[in-house]
Amino acid sequence: MDTTAPNIIFNEKGECNFCSEYLETIKRLNVHKKEREKRLKDLINEIKKQSKNQEYDCVLGISGGLDSSFALYKAVQLGLKPLAVHLDNGWNSDMSVKNIESLVRGLNVDLYTHVINWEEFRDLQRAFFKANVIDIEMVSDHAIIASLYKAAAENKTLYILSGGNFANEGMLMPEGWNHLKIDLKNLKAIYNRFGMGKRLKTFPTISLAHWLKYKYLNKIMWLSFLDYVPYTQKESAEILSKEFCWKAPEKKHYESIITRFYQAYILPKKFNVDKRKLHYSSLICSGQLSREDALEKMMDNPYGDISLLEEDKKYVLKKLNFNAEYFEEYINSPPIPHTYYPSNTKLYFRLKSLKRIAGI
């Protein structure tokens, strides 16, 4: 981590607040093996108890990447009956599709795929480009969150198991590097201003009010499932590869073509943000990567293969119907904060403060 993170602070030893906070949190997570096993056993028993006589006892989002794939594998291995949920936004790589197919078939689980109308999704994505905001991926992430909560509610399960985990991605996100994913007000404001502004028919949405309803009335819990099990990148990828002919993406979140292009090209080029710093820092602090190796990796181009960059760039521009001149103008245009447009972030953080005060 370095000073490209706007809210970074270094102590007299040269250690930053991101790493210090990570190490403090991981101390609480890294409990004794017997205690970890008890927590996991209690969680599995509770999930099964709450979902007795239901077809599924949890829903689990799957992208074809490592985290979600291993979460699905562990859920089945531990005796759960998950419904795998996938969002098809038109950007799946061939590798991610094959990974999902082999896992679902090999684990004998049901898969629900929500397909968003491409014209609708493209119009929404184009609007976010035109708005010059940093979190273009908010469009996909918002739809994923909405589709998972909706699937949980429809199937009367109280648990969403997420592939999110502290070991590989626990480093705190620097201020301004992303935006509140459930900020439907912001999403619609950008869409109405820069897109067609039509009613979103196939795009799943979740407002702040709906999120509160799912959380407190439906009592649906969102769990970072992999925090309950021993989990490292290398060993998990080896297990999946051996048992399911699963193939690992080159880097984190690169199973999606648009995410790969966004993280490896748009973010560094336009916003001076390289998320590898977060990912590698998490791996260093969790003992999976040496700092020396991470610094060496940072010397490489985020894409690694420059020919792949050119291939992706051509593909993305054609798919989004952008010409080269417009895209160059976009890359060189100054970024605009999400909060320049109508947003619910202030309300969200006010509610979080009230929750903290109330001890809920």
WOBELJO-V798349 format. One record per helix or strand. SS is the DSSP state (H for helix, E for strand). FROM is the first residue (numbers start at 1). TO is the last residue. If there is no record, write none. Layout:
ss:SS from:FROM to:TO
ss:SS from:FROM to:TO
This chain:
ss:E from:10 to:10
ss:E from:16 to:16
ss:H from:17 to:29
ss:H from:33 to:50
ss:E from:58 to:61
ss:H from:66 to:77
ss:E from:82 to:88
ss:E from:92 to:92
ss:H from:94 to:107
ss:E from:110 to:115
ss:H from:118 to:131
ss:H from:138 to:154
ss:E from:159 to:162
ss:H from:166 to:169
ss:H from:184 to:194
ss:H from:208 to:217
ss:E from:221 to:224
ss:H from:225 to:228
ss:H from:233 to:244
ss:E from:256 to:256
ss:H from:257 to:271
ss:H from:276 to:285
ss:H from:291 to:298
ss:H from:306 to:320
ss:H from:324 to:332
ss:H from:338 to:340
ss:H from:345 to:358
